[in-house]
Amino acid sequence: MEFYLSLLTLFGFRILLGLSAYVVILTGQISLAQAGFYAIGSYTAGAATAIWGWPIVPAILLGGIVGGIFGFLVGFPALRVRGLFLVIATLAFTEIVRMVFLNLKYTIRVGDRTIGPAAGEGFRGITYYFENGWSSARIMAFTWLFVLAVLLAMWIMDRSRAGAVLRAVGEDELAASSVGINLTTAKVAAMTAGGFVAGLAGALYAHYASYVSQEDFGVLLATFAIAYALVGGTGSVLGPVAGVLFFSLLIDGLRFLGDWRNLLFGVLIIVMMNLRPHGIVDVGLIRRLGLWRRPPRKAAYARD
Amino acid sequence: MSDLALDVVQQALNGFLFGSSYALIGIGFTMIFGVMEKLNLAFGVTALGGAYVALLVFQLTRGPLVLVFLAAVLAAGLIGLIVEFTCFHWMPRDYPLAALMATVGMLFFIEEVIVHATNGMPRAFPAPLGQLMLEVGPWLVRGDLAFMFLVSLLVMAGLWALVYHSRLGLATRAVSQQPVAAQLCGIAPRRVNAAVFVITGLIGGVAGALIGSAVGNLSPLLALPLTVKGLVTAVLGGLGSIPGAIAGGLLLGVVEYQALYFFGIGYRDMVTYLLLFAFLVGRPGGLFGSKGV
């Protein structure tokens, strides 16, 4: 039981991370900065409870907000570069964040323990759950509260005018701007939302793991974030969920294969992309399932 | 000359020579992007895979260096062809993200094959020149780095001849500039694409073997850094530009060695990335980029 609860909690972090990449991909941008936002969220929220003694909910939200602020800041320079150049620019951001945490030292002593980011040794002692005697079930429920809230918010956003605007920018920037959509607003908003969601995910992860280190937040994590969205599909918020299930079932379900599992992993990604290049849950599938409500027949227009 | 100036020049020299291998990797990324407008994230592991096959050939035959390098080149060319067939051939043309994700899968796969075959342990790679050092005035030139630089120059010259003085090169440039018009002129874009993958694979094989012999060993841990360095090089030079990739690789080598000297290993990559970020924001087209990106 404990195992399944903890697995479900892990799914929660991955889904949030996938959703944070998803909202950015809707605007046609591929961002590897999500791992950086995740790291920032986890260190901020960890510091809030472990060092400043904040309660848990404001701490998690703070992680999300600081992640969102960095998303906003990265969004602006990212406007200058597009497509594959953005991949590299955001990769540089994630690596810089990692290097900063590799060198950041900000610790306090509590009794005989050292708490806080200790440069290369990582951030120990984010023990809010443990100190307050939270059970695995409670941790899982708390995590999923945030996951469901974000899923719901994105579902609503997707079906509103905002979703149509983001998709229009992703489909064709020139066409979108010629019908009066403000590209800057759309892209920066998507990046900010992505930063917020990734920050939340990191904040929740830090409290679950109780120890985080910059090693966890590298290119690999960033790659997985976009992989959840791309393999899962960007037809709906269910895409990243499907992506997480696909990868998680591969990672945890093929354990009986031993070492061969890792070999099969890469092959299955290639096979999936050949079979369903637009992801498992693509726009076509959503239409066929009848989950796609046509956007209102009002033309998108720009505010003054 | 002061000691500091001597050291700075020495580091710049090492970086410049080592940068030639980054240039080769960068050429691979940039050529594929130039022809297909798609990114092949499996190129770093293509080079690494070639180097591992060379190592295998060396262990089996203890053969001469030429044979080892030839094995690397041929194997990486073959891997390039496989990457084209599995990750690009069947993908929709107007959706580059599908191919991007498939090459990520390929990256994981080749990395895991290497881990599987070697139990994840680093393996010593034959160093043809040993510890040979050349003295140039007050500076020392590592023999293997000089060798790396010379071989890279040869490869670049060969590539130049191929791209600008052969029918295949003409077809490649045509597809890169105007894919539809090229097709109307009777060029088969898919065949050109496959040829580009083989050519870049061959180059990657040389780069992999050179890096293996200069570093002294191979490890699956090299997969990600090789990919990232290649991407950085291609972007510094301007994606799609071969001279840009050469300049970008040399620049990256010099900057890395200077950062290592002044700031230490902990900050080396940070300096590199800050440079890259500044470059992308200030000059998004890269050194030689002509297209406004």
Interface residues (C-beta under 8 A of the other chain):
Chain A: I25 I30 P77 R80 V81 R82 G83 L84 F85 V87 I88 A89 L91 A92 F93 E95 I96 M99 V100 L102 N103 V219 L220 T223 I226 A227 L230 V231 D259 N262 L263 F265 G266 V267 L268 I269 I270 M272 M273 N274 P277 H278
Chain B: F33 L39 T86 C87 W90 M91 P92 Y95 L97 A98 A99 L100 M101 A102 V104 G105 M106 L107 F108 F109 I110 E111 E112 V113 V115 H116 L224 V228 L231 V232 V235 L239 G266 Y267 D269 M270 Y273 L274 L276 F277 L280 V281 P284 V293
